[in-house]
Amino acid sequence: MKLFYSMLTAGLVLLSTTFSSQAGEIVLGASMAKTGPYSTTARTSETAIDIAVQEINATGGINGMKIKLVKFDTGGDPKQAQVAVKRFAQDDKALAVIGPFSSGEARVAFPAGERLGIVQIPNASSGPKLADKFSYAYRLTLGEWPQFMRLVGSMKRKGLKSDTARIVYVSDEFISKIVGTVIMPKIFGIQKVKLIGDAVSFPTAAFDIAPQISKIMQNPPQNVGVAGIVEATVKAVKELRRQGYKGRIIGSGISADPDLAGKLGKEGDGTLYASWFWKDRDARSKSFTAKFNTMNKKRGIVKANPHHVDASAYDIVYLLKQVMEKAGVTGQASKLKAERTAIRDTLKTFKFSGVTGNVCFNKFGDAQLPTYVMEIVNSDVRMIDSHPSKKCS
């Protein structure tokens, strides 16, 4: 009998410890697009998030509590991004969400998050004014408009040829189409770059885009603006070069993948794109880059260096840590709703310093970030100009 009570007591102590440990966790959701159309760019966001969580947990967590990370692969599908935020909020009792990834996903997930009362912070969504209608929506990204405006501005001040241009874009991807049909034409107009002919487009799955590119080659401009993620940009650049195009190719933030240089080789020389992260910016960005590259190698992932969306994913975890500490978050189930709201309200005026730079959010819920204008040279990238973050209003 004594043995029975001894075992029962030990079991109750263990059970109590388990419940206490669970109650002392900070649950965060990670809505990722590891598979699907964005996977080439999006899959390493998980590496960046994992590094941040490991670092924070190893140094005491958040208010003395470890982060419990719950992951969901949306496959880049907006409907699945909505499923993800519902699961995080209702089933996992998460306090906040890292993600969703793309602008198309954010369009659907943001309204759902607003109804559920949970903050979501994408690391890649860069379409114009997606968070402005929702109080629980923030984005640690820089919009396509300021990125491309700064890039063309850099071309002007660096004396690069910028009298004429034409545009090629992906027709069936949300942000690529906006960049190609709205943002690039307007910015070229503002910057007094003459457009030669209408924009040409192709669908993501197009195998042969020679007919579209041949239209550009009938009257080649000094520059071709390409609106598409890395695979589409590679496809467009290679076909342009195959048909003999000698001018410069320029892209906005959606082309800002460090793998682009390696995928294009010599054909990519002179290509420009805008990024809000530069790996050699300071000691912190260099340290993050080294850890990121090491973990990817261990995981068997081939990636040249962090994409700016990877840097943002890392920074979002640290941003949430600091916001939760300021808000006094406890992770207690009885305070879940109130603490989710406290996170939202603290973010409104919070200022943060991370590997992406000094960050604050404007009245539309968008982060103010720097821009680095990158040029591909000899299958590598170099920074040729930079623009500081705007001050938050």
N, C-alpha and C positions, 0 to 999 in steps of 0.2 A: 504493500500500500504506500509506504514511504517513497519507494521508487517511482510509483505511479504519479504521486503528487509532485515529486521532483521533476519528472519528465513533463508533466502538465505545466508546471511553473516555468520551466525552461522554454516550452513551446509558446506560452503566453508572452514571455519576454521577447522572443524572436518575432512573434506576430506583431507585437507592439512596435518593435524596432522597424519592421517592414512598413507598417502603416505610417510611422513617423517620417521615414525616409521618403515615402511617396508624397506625403503632405508637404514635405520640405523641398519640393522640386518646382522649378520654373519651366512650364511647358511652352515651347515655341513650335509653330508649324513652319515647314519649309515646302513651299509649292514650287516644284521644279519641272522643267521641260527636258528631262534627260533623254527622252526618245522623241521621235517626231521631227517636224521640219526645222526646228531650232536646235536640234541636239548637238550639232558640231560646235556651236557657240555656247549652248546652255549647260552641257553636261559637266563642265568643270566648276560651275557655281557650287556644286555639292562639295568639291574639294575645299573651296574657300570658306564655306560655312562650317565645315567640319573642323578646319584649322582654328577658326575663331572660338567655336564651342569648346574644343579641347584646351585651348589656352585659358579661357575664362574659368572653366571648371578646375583646372590645375592650380589656379591662383585664388580659390575661394568662392567662385561662382558669383551669383547676384544676391546681394544682401545675405550672404552666407549660405545660399541654396544653389545646388547644381542645376544646370540647364538640362532638361530632357527634350531632345530634338525629335519631332515626329515628321516624317517625310512623306511626300505624295508626288508621284510622277504624273503630270497632266498630259504628257505626250504633245504639249503645245496646243491642246484642244481647249478652246474657251469654255465649253460645257464642263469639261473635267476640272477646270480651274474653279468653277462655281461649286462643283462637288467637293473639291479640296477644302475650300474655306468653310463650307458647312460642316464637314467632318471635323476639322480642327476646332471650330467653335463649339459644336454640340457634343461630339463624342470624346474628343481628346481634352476638352476644357483648356485649350491653349489661351495664353494671354495676348499673343500677337502672332502675326504671320510674316515670314520672309517670302516675298513674292506676291502675286504670280510673276512669271517671267516676261511675257510679251505684252505689247499694247492691246492686241486682240483679246488676250485672256483678261487683262485688267478691265476692259470695257464691260465684261460680263461679271467678273468677280467683285469689282468695287461696289456695285449696287447690292449684291448679296452680303458683303461684309458690313455695309451700312445698316442693313436690316438686322444683322446679327450683333452689331455693336462691337466689332473687333477690328483693330488696326491691321492693315496690310501695307507692306512697303516693297514694291517691286525693285529689282536691281537692273532691269533692262528696258522696261517700257518707256519709250521716248516719244510717243505720239503726242500731238498738241492737246493741252487742256483735258486730260482724262481724269485727274484727281480733283479738279476744282469744284465739282458739285457734291462732293462727299466729305464729311468731316472726319471719317475714319480712314481716309485714303491719303497716303503720302508716297512720294517716289524719290529714292536716292539715285536719281538719274538726271541727265541733262537733255533737254528737248532737242529734236532734230533741227529746229529753226535756229537757235543760237549756235549750235555746233557748225552748221553749214555757213551761216552768216560770218562767223569768225574765220572759217577756212578761206572763203573767198576774199575776205578782208586781208588775210595774211598774204594771199597771192598778190593783191594789189600793192601792199607795202613792201613786199620782197621783189617787186618788179618782174614777176612771172607773167607770161603771156596770158591775158585774160580778156581779150576783145570779143571772142566768139565762143559759143558752146552749143551742144545739143545734148539731149537727155535720153537715157534708156533706163527702163524700170521694169520690175516684176509686177505683172498685172493682177495676180491672185493672192497677194500677201498684203495684209492691212497697212502696215506702216510703210512698206516699200512703195505702194501705190500713192499714198499721201505725199511722200517725199518727192516722187517723180512727177506727180501731176499738180501739186500745190506749192510745196516748200521750195524746191529748186527753181521753178519758173519765176516765182515772186522774188526770190533773193537775187537771181541773175538780173532781173529787171532793176531792183534797187541798186545793185552794184554796177549797173551800166555794162553788163555783159550781154551782147546781142545773141539771141537764140536763132540758129539757122535751121529752120524747118521744125515741124512738130516733133514731140517726144515719140519714141518708139517703145514698144513693150513686148514682153514674152511671158508665158506662164512658167511657173516653177519647174514643172516636169518637162519642159520643152527640150527635145534632144538636139535639134538643129535650129540655131537662131541666125543662120547665114542670111536668110531673106530680110530679116529685120535690120541687121547690121549693114547690109548692102545699101540700105536707104541713107544711112549716115555717110557712107563712103562716096556717095554721089557728089557731095559737096562737104568735104571733111572740115570740121571746125578746129580751132586751136585746142579745145577741151571737150571731153565727153563726161558728163555727170552720170554716174551709175548709181541707181537706187536699188539696193538689194543686199541681203546678207551674204556671207562669204562665198557660198557655193555659186550663187547667181552672179556675184561680182567676178569671180574667176571665169565663169562661162562667158560673160560679156567681154572681159579684157582679152581672153585668148582668141575669141573670134575677131575682135577688132584688130589685133596684131596679125592674125592669119590673113586678114584681108588688106594688110599693109598700112594700117593707121599708124602715124608717127607722132601724133599729138599726145597731150597729157590726159590721164584718166583721174577723175576726182570723185570721191565718195563722201557721204556724211557719216554720222555715228554708227549706222547699221553696217557699214563696211569695216568698222574699226577692229578687225581681228588680227592679232599678232601672227596667226598662221597664214595670213594672206600673202605675205612676202615669200614664204617657202613654197606655197602652192603655185604662185605665178612665176617664180624664178626670174630670169632676165627680162621676160616679157612684162614684168611689173615695174621695171625701173621708171621712176618719176611719178608713180601713182601717189596721190595724196589722200589722206583721210583724217578725220577729226576724232580725238579720243579725250575722255575726261580723266584718264589715268596715265601716268608716265612712270615706268618701273624704276627709273634712276632719279626720281624727284628728290628724295631725301633718304635718310637711313631707314626710316620705317617702311617706305615703299620697297626698298632693296631687301629688307629682311623678310617682308611678306612674299616677295617674288621668289626668294630662295626657298622658303618653306613650301610654297605652292608648287614649285617645280619639283622639289624632292618628293612630296606626297604623290603627285601625279605619276612620277617615275615608278614609285612603289606600287601604284595601282595599275600600272601598265598602260597609262594614258599618255599619248603623244600630244604635247601642247608646247608651243614655242615659249610663251610667257603668259602672264595673266592678261586676259581681256579686261577692258574697263568694267564689264558687268561682273567679273570675278572680284575685282577690287571692291565694288559696291556691295556685293553679297557679304564679303568679309566685314565691311564697315557697318552694315545694317545690324549685324549681331552685336557689335560693340556699342552702336548707337542705342539699341534697345536695352542693353545692360545699364548704360549710364542714365537713360531716361527712367528706367524702373527703379534705380537706386535713388534718384531725385524724388520720384513719386512715392517712395516708401512701399513698394509692392511686397506683399507677403506670400503670394501664391495660395492663400487659403480659399477653399471652394466657396465659402460663404461671402467672400469679398470679390468674387470673380468679375461680376458685372461692373462694380465700382472701380476696380483696379484697371480693367480694360479702358474705361473712360478716362481714368487718370493718366494712362499712357498717352491716349489721344491728346489730351489737353496739355500735357507737358511738352509734347513734340512741337506744338504751335510756335513756341518761342525759344526752343532749345538750340544751342549752338554746340557743334561737335567738331573735333579734329580727328581725322582718320588718314588712311593711306591714300585716299582720294583728295585730301586737302581739308580746308576749313569749310564746314558744311552748316547751312541753316536752311530753313524752308520758307518760301514766299507764301503769299496769301492763297495761292492756288494749290498748295501742298507739294510743290516741286522743289527739290534741292537746288541751291545755287552752287555750281561747280566750275572749276577751271576748264579750259580747252587747250589741248596740245595738238598742234598740227604736225602730222607724221608723214614722212616721205619714204617710199620703198627705194632702196639703193642696194644693188648686188645681193638680192635675196634677203635683205635685212631691213630694219626700220631705224630711222633717225628722227629726232625731234628738230624741226626747223623753225618753229615759232610757238608762242604760248600766249594765252589770254587769261587774266585772273578771273576769279569768281565775282559775280555781281553781289552787291550788298543786299540783304533781305529787307523788304519793306514791311 
